[in-house]
Amino acid sequence: MANFLLLTAAVIVACVIFQKISSRLGVPALLAFILLGMLFGSDGLMKIPFDDYALAEQLCSVALIFIMFYGGFGTKWRQARPVALKAGLLSSLGTVLTAGLVGLFCWLALRLDVMESFIIGAVISSTDAASVFSILRSRRLNLKDNTASLLEIESGSNDPFSYMLTVILLSLMGGKTASGGFTYAVFAQLAYGAVFGVSIAALAVAFLRRFHFAADGFCAVFLVAVALLAYAAPAAVGGNGYLSAYLAGILLGNAKIPNKGVLVNFFDGATGMMQMLLFFTLGLLSFPSS
């Protein structure tokens, strides 16, 4: 137990130092965390063997919940509203187009099987929200024409379409025919994600305005539960939990709720920890020698 805690403390301290160095060099912090994970991995200096992909998926999924939630929490809707329609088109038609182009490249250039090519395209067609939020927030990029808000909304809402394409192509590859079930799956992803996200956020805002916590810090603990609920509730019925968490974050971040300064400071640190966990784990899973 003590050795594990020592190692955990060493990793966190190293991530903090690497983040500071990377910001001065102009390198995205997420890249520094991945390289640090590789340094600790089985092919690195620390020789830590880790190939539990199921555990890695669970850890990264939990981390992404908070990254998505706080990404929405920090989105200023007044600035984002003018680009909401464009973001919707990018997250839907843009994702489908990207999947098609990547699939064609894999088929024509890499000579892969047709279905395998388009499955690869579908899997990588969505923008990585964690990377987008990390780069935009850490670098404070002053992009023109409200492009930052456009990228944030698009990256936070394109997962359902990537998921839809992947499921359809995998089913077709397995000999099944696309039917009404696929249409329902797509509808469920979007509808349940939106309904649960908006509903949970509305209830949370009402609760925060009426309930007085024993200490200001407990409102942050409450929002941790809200973020987890916003993901888990729609996911349990076939909805997109990340979309729900992102929408809940947007509504809460733009609502008039008490102790917002406390919440911002808390989630700044918590999201930083989640980014360390996510990208360090990805680096730990890499095996350059193979």
Contacts in CASP RR format, 6 or more apart in sequence:
PFRMAT RR
TARGET T0000
AUTHOR 0000-0000-0000
METHOD contacts of the structure
MODEL  1
MANFLLLTAAVIVACVIFQKISSRLGVPALLAFILLGMLFGSDGLMKIPF
DDYALAEQLCSVALIFIMFYGGFGTKWRQARPVALKAGLLSSLGTVLTAG
LVGLFCWLALRLDVMESFIIGAVISSTDAASVFSILRSRRLNLKDNTASL
LEIESGSNDPFSYMLTVILLSLMGGKTASGGFTYAVFAQLAYGAVFGVSI
AALAVAFLRRFHFAADGFCAVFLVAVALLAYAAPAAVGGNGYLSAYLAGI
LLGNAKIPNKGVLVNFFDGATGMMQMLLFFTLGLLSFPSS
11 36 0 8 1.000
11 40 0 8 1.000
11 276 0 8 1.000
11 280 0 8 1.000
12 273 0 8 1.000
12 276 0 8 1.000
14 36 0 8 1.000
15 32 0 8 1.000
15 33 0 8 1.000
15 36 0 8 1.000
15 276 0 8 1.000
15 280 0 8 1.000
18 29 0 8 1.000
18 32 0 8 1.000
18 33 0 8 1.000
18 35 0 8 1.000
18 36 0 8 1.000
19 29 0 8 1.000
19 32 0 8 1.000
19 33 0 8 1.000
21 32 0 8 1.000
22 28 0 8 1.000
22 29 0 8 1.000
22 31 0 8 1.000
22 32 0 8 1.000
23 29 0 8 1.000
23 138 0 8 1.000
26 139 0 8 1.000
28 131 0 8 1.000
28 134 0 8 1.000
28 135 0 8 1.000
28 138 0 8 1.000
28 139 0 8 1.000
29 134 0 8 1.000
29 138 0 8 1.000
29 275 0 8 1.000
30 130 0 8 1.000
30 131 0 8 1.000
30 134 0 8 1.000
30 135 0 8 1.000
30 275 0 8 1.000
30 279 0 8 1.000
31 279 0 8 1.000
33 275 0 8 1.000
33 276 0 8 1.000
33 278 0 8 1.000
33 279 0 8 1.000
33 280 0 8 1.000
33 283 0 8 1.000
34 279 0 8 1.000
34 280 0 8 1.000
34 282 0 8 1.000
34 283 0 8 1.000
34 286 0 8 1.000
35 283 0 8 1.000
36 280 0 8 1.000
36 283 0 8 1.000
37 279 0 8 1.000
37 280 0 8 1.000
37 281 0 8 1.000
37 282 0 8 1.000
37 283 0 8 1.000
37 284 0 8 1.000
37 286 0 8 1.000
38 44 0 8 1.000
38 283 0 8 1.000
38 284 0 8 1.000
38 286 0 8 1.000
38 288 0 8 1.000
39 45 0 8 1.000
39 46 0 8 1.000
40 46 0 8 1.000
40 48 0 8 1.000
40 280 0 8 1.000
40 284 0 8 1.000
41 47 0 8 1.000
41 48 0 8 1.000
41 49 0 8 1.000
41 50 0 8 1.000
41 283 0 8 1.000
41 284 0 8 1.000
41 286 0 8 1.000
42 48 0 8 1.000
42 49 0 8 1.000
42 50 0 8 1.000
42 51 0 8 1.000
42 287 0 8 1.000
43 286 0 8 1.000
43 287 0 8 1.000
43 288 0 8 1.000
43 289 0 8 1.000
48 284 0 8 1.000
50 56 0 8 1.000
50 284 0 8 1.000
50 285 0 8 1.000
51 285 0 8 1.000
53 285 0 8 1.000
56 281 0 8 1.000
56 282 0 8 1.000
56 284 0 8 1.000
56 285 0 8 1.000
59 277 0 8 1.000
59 278 0 8 1.000
59 281 0 8 1.000
60 277 0 8 1.000
60 278 0 8 1.000
60 281 0 8 1.000
60 282 0 8 1.000
62 274 0 8 1.000
63 130 0 8 1.000
63 274 0 8 1.000
63 275 0 8 1.000
63 277 0 8 1.000
63 278 0 8 1.000
64 129 0 8 1.000
64 130 0 8 1.000
64 242 0 8 1.000
64 274 0 8 1.000
64 278 0 8 1.000
65 227 0 8 1.000
65 228 0 8 1.000
65 231 0 8 1.000
65 241 0 8 1.000
65 242 0 8 1.000
65 245 0 8 1.000
66 224 0 8 1.000
66 227 0 8 1.000
66 267 0 8 1.000
66 270 0 8 1.000
66 271 0 8 1.000
66 274 0 8 1.000
67 129 0 8 1.000
67 130 0 8 1.000
67 133 0 8 1.000
67 134 0 8 1.000
67 271 0 8 1.000
67 274 0 8 1.000
67 275 0 8 1.000
67 278 0 8 1.000
68 129 0 8 1.000
68 133 0 8 1.000
68 156 0 8 1.000
68 242 0 8 1.000
68 245 0 8 1.000
68 246 0 8 1.000
69 227 0 8 1.000
69 230 0 8 1.000
69 231 0 8 1.000
69 245 0 8 1.000
69 246 0 8 1.000
69 248 0 8 1.000
69 249 0 8 1.000
69 267 0 8 1.000
70 133 0 8 1.000
70 249 0 8 1.000
70 267 0 8 1.000
70 268 0 8 1.000
70 270 0 8 1.000
70 271 0 8 1.000
71 129 0 8 1.000
71 133 0 8 1.000
71 137 0 8 1.000
71 152 0 8 1.000
71 246 0 8 1.000
71 249 0 8 1.000
71 271 0 8 1.000
72 152 0 8 1.000
72 246 0 8 1.000
72 247 0 8 1.000
72 249 0 8 1.000
72 250 0 8 1.000
72 253 0 8 1.000
73 249 0 8 1.000
73 250 0 8 1.000
73 252 0 8 1.000
73 253 0 8 1.000
73 263 0 8 1.000
73 264 0 8 1.000
73 267 0 8 1.000
74 249 0 8 1.000
74 253 0 8 1.000
74 264 0 8 1.000
75 149 0 8 1.000
75 152 0 8 1.000
75 153 0 8 1.000
75 249 0 8 1.000
75 250 0 8 1.000
75 253 0 8 1.000
75 254 0 8 1.000
76 149 0 8 1.000
76 254 0 8 1.000
77 250 0 8 1.000
77 254 0 8 1.000
78 254 0 8 1.000
79 146 0 8 1.000
79 149 0 8 1.000
80 87 0 8 1.000
80 146 0 8 1.000
80 149 0 8 1.000
80 150 0 8 1.000
80 152 0 8 1.000
80 153 0 8 1.000
80 250 0 8 1.000
82 146 0 8 1.000
83 146 0 8 1.000
83 149 0 8 1.000
83 150 0 8 1.000
83 153 0 8 1.000
84 153 0 8 1.000
86 150 0 8 1.000
87 149 0 8 1.000
87 150 0 8 1.000
87 153 0 8 1.000
87 154 0 8 1.000
87 157 0 8 1.000
88 153 0 8 1.000
88 154 0 8 1.000
88 157 0 8 1.000
90 150 0 8 1.000
90 154 0 8 1.000
90 158 0 8 1.000
91 153 0 8 1.000
91 154 0 8 1.000
91 156 0 8 1.000
91 157 0 8 1.000
91 158 0 8 1.000
91 161 0 8 1.000
92 158 0 8 1.000
92 161 0 8 1.000
94 158 0 8 1.000
95 125 0 8 1.000
95 126 0 8 1.000
95 158 0 8 1.000
95 161 0 8 1.000
95 162 0 8 1.000
95 165 0 8 1.000
96 125 0 8 1.000
96 161 0 8 1.000
96 165 0 8 1.000
98 121 0 8 1.000
98 125 0 8 1.000
99 118 0 8 1.000
99 121 0 8 1.000
99 122 0 8 1.000
99 125 0 8 1.000
99 162 0 8 1.000
99 165 0 8 1.000
100 118 0 8 1.000
100 121 0 8 1.000
100 125 0 8 1.000
102 117 0 8 1.000
102 120 0 8 1.000
102 121 0 8 1.000
102 124 0 8 1.000
102 125 0 8 1.000
103 117 0 8 1.000
103 118 0 8 1.000
103 120 0 8 1.000
103 121 0 8 1.000
104 117 0 8 1.000
105 117 0 8 1.000
106 112 0 8 1.000
106 116 0 8 1.000
106 117 0 8 1.000
106 118 0 8 1.000
106 120 0 8 1.000
106 121 0 8 1.000
107 113 0 8 1.000
107 114 0 8 1.000
107 117 0 8 1.000
107 118 0 8 1.000
110 117 0 8 1.000
112 120 0 8 1.000
115 169 0 8 1.000
115 172 0 8 1.000
115 173 0 8 1.000
116 173 0 8 1.000
118 169 0 8 1.000
119 166 0 8 1.000
119 169 0 8 1.000
119 170 0 8 1.000
119 173 0 8 1.000
121 165 0 8 1.000
122 162 0 8 1.000
122 165 0 8 1.000
122 166 0 8 1.000
122 169 0 8 1.000
123 162 0 8 1.000
123 166 0 8 1.000
125 158 0 8 1.000
125 161 0 8 1.000
125 162 0 8 1.000
125 165 0 8 1.000
126 155 0 8 1.000
126 158 0 8 1.000
126 159 0 8 1.000
126 161 0 8 1.000
126 162 0 8 1.000
127 151 0 8 1.000
127 154 0 8 1.000
127 155 0 8 1.000
127 156 0 8 1.000
127 158 0 8 1.000
128 155 0 8 1.000
129 155 0 8 1.000
129 156 0 8 1.000
129 159 0 8 1.000
129 242 0 8 1.000
129 246 0 8 1.000
130 275 0 8 1.000
130 278 0 8 1.000
130 279 0 8 1.000
132 151 0 8 1.000
132 152 0 8 1.000
132 155 0 8 1.000
132 156 0 8 1.000
133 152 0 8 1.000
133 155 0 8 1.000
134 275 0 8 1.000
135 141 0 8 1.000
136 148 0 8 1.000
136 151 0 8 1.000
136 152 0 8 1.000
141 148 0 8 1.000
143 151 0 8 1.000
156 242 0 8 1.000
156 243 0 8 1.000
156 246 0 8 1.000
157 243 0 8 1.000
157 246 0 8 1.000
159 240 0 8 1.000
159 242 0 8 1.000
159 243 0 8 1.000
160 186 0 8 1.000
160 189 0 8 1.000
160 190 0 8 1.000
160 240 0 8 1.000
160 243 0 8 1.000
161 186 0 8 1.000
163 189 0 8 1.000
163 240 0 8 1.000
164 182 0 8 1.000
164 185 0 8 1.000
164 186 0 8 1.000
164 189 0 8 1.000
167 182 0 8 1.000
167 185 0 8 1.000
168 178 0 8 1.000
168 182 0 8 1.000
171 177 0 8 1.000
171 178 0 8 1.000
171 182 0 8 1.000
172 178 0 8 1.000
185 238 0 8 1.000
188 237 0 8 1.000
188 238 0 8 1.000
188 239 0 8 1.000
189 238 0 8 1.000
189 239 0 8 1.000
189 240 0 8 1.000
189 243 0 8 1.000
190 239 0 8 1.000
190 240 0 8 1.000
190 243 0 8 1.000
191 239 0 8 1.000
192 234 0 8 1.000
192 237 0 8 1.000
192 238 0 8 1.000
192 239 0 8 1.000
192 240 0 8 1.000
192 244 0 8 1.000
193 234 0 8 1.000
193 239 0 8 1.000
193 240 0 8 1.000
193 241 0 8 1.000
193 243 0 8 1.000
193 244 0 8 1.000
193 247 0 8 1.000
194 243 0 8 1.000
194 244 0 8 1.000
194 247 0 8 1.000
195 234 0 8 1.000
196 230 0 8 1.000
196 233 0 8 1.000
196 234 0 8 1.000
196 239 0 8 1.000
196 241 0 8 1.000
196 244 0 8 1.000
197 230 0 8 1.000
197 234 0 8 1.000
197 243 0 8 1.000
197 244 0 8 1.000
197 245 0 8 1.000
197 247 0 8 1.000
197 248 0 8 1.000
197 251 0 8 1.000
198 247 0 8 1.000
198 248 0 8 1.000
198 251 0 8 1.000
200 226 0 8 1.000
200 229 0 8 1.000
200 230 0 8 1.000
200 233 0 8 1.000
200 244 0 8 1.000
200 248 0 8 1.000
201 226 0 8 1.000
201 230 0 8 1.000
201 247 0 8 1.000
201 248 0 8 1.000
201 249 0 8 1.000
201 250 0 8 1.000
201 251 0 8 1.000
201 252 0 8 1.000
201 255 0 8 1.000
202 251 0 8 1.000
204 222 0 8 1.000
204 223 0 8 1.000
204 226 0 8 1.000
204 248 0 8 1.000
204 252 0 8 1.000
205 251 0 8 1.000
205 252 0 8 1.000
205 255 0 8 1.000
205 257 0 8 1.000
207 222 0 8 1.000
208 219 0 8 1.000
208 222 0 8 1.000
208 257 0 8 1.000
208 258 0 8 1.000
209 256 0 8 1.000
209 257 0 8 1.000
209 258 0 8 1.000
213 219 0 8 1.000
213 222 0 8 1.000
216 259 0 8 1.000
216 262 0 8 1.000
217 259 0 8 1.000
217 262 0 8 1.000
217 266 0 8 1.000
219 257 0 8 1.000
219 258 0 8 1.000
219 259 0 8 1.000
219 262 0 8 1.000
219 263 0 8 1.000
220 262 0 8 1.000
220 263 0 8 1.000
220 266 0 8 1.000
220 267 0 8 1.000
223 252 0 8 1.000
223 263 0 8 1.000
223 267 0 8 1.000
224 270 0 8 1.000
226 248 0 8 1.000
226 252 0 8 1.000
227 245 0 8 1.000
227 248 0 8 1.000
227 249 0 8 1.000
230 241 0 8 1.000
230 244 0 8 1.000
230 245 0 8 1.000
230 247 0 8 1.000
230 248 0 8 1.000
230 249 0 8 1.000
231 241 0 8 1.000
231 242 0 8 1.000
231 244 0 8 1.000
231 245 0 8 1.000
232 241 0 8 1.000
233 244 0 8 1.000
234 240 0 8 1.000
234 241 0 8 1.000
234 243 0 8 1.000
234 244 0 8 1.000
235 241 0 8 1.000
235 244 0 8 1.000
253 260 0 8 1.000
257 263 0 8 1.000
END
